[in-house]
Amino acid sequence: MTLSTLKKGESALILDFKDLSDSFSRRLYDVGISIGSEVTMLNILNFGQLFYISIDDVDFCIRKQDAKKITVEKL
């Protein structure tokens, strides 16, 4: 399952980043998105193209194309 398949209000544990560039993976780590983090889908915006997520009380928007590359396990 990927981050892009979560519905509003669902939570999951990040398991893996697949096919993300090294620079983008580093940026995710810099803002607190890492393997093992718990993520909550707050809202789906821009006709399903942006995902508003929360990790450790910090809110982010991530593009659908990037969210498809983040493997999660629903809690």
N, C-alpha and C positions, 0 to 999 in steps of 0.2 A: 504494500500500500504506500502511496506517496502523500506528501503534504497537500497536494492539490485535490485529493479526494476527500479530505475532511469537510464536514459540514459545520455551519455556524454553531458555536458552543461546544464542539467536541475537542477533546484533548488527546495528545499522543506523545510518545517518546521518540526522539530522533535517533535512528539507527545508523544511517549512512548517507554520505553525499556521493552520488554517482554521476560521472560525466561532467562535473563542474570544474571549471578551470582552477588552477592553483591560486591565482590572484583573487578570484571570487570567493573561494573557500576561505582564504585568509581574511577577507573582509567580513564574512559571516562570523568567523571566530572573534574578530575584533569587536563586533557589536553584541556578542554574547550568544550567538547561535552555534552550538557545538553538539557533537555526538553525545547522547546521554541526557540532553536537555529536554524538559517537558515543554511542549508548545500547545497553545490553545488558539483555535480559530475564532477570532472575534467577529469578523465580517468578511463578506466577499463583495468587492467593489468593481466599478468600471466594467459592467456587463460580464463578470467572471474572469477578468484579466488581471486583477490585483487581489491579493489576500492580505487582510489585516490580521496579524497574529500577535500573540503576547508570549514572551519568554521571560521568566523571573521578574514579573511586574514591569517589563519594558516592552513597549508596543512598536511594531514594525510593519511596513508594507513590503511584500515580496511579489515579484512578477510570476504569473502562471507558469511561464516557460522554465523558470528557476525552481519553482515549487514542485514541478514534476520530477525533478532530479534529486529530491530529498526523500529518502525512504524513512517511513515512520511506522510505529506500532501503536494502534489505538488503545487507550487506557479505559 
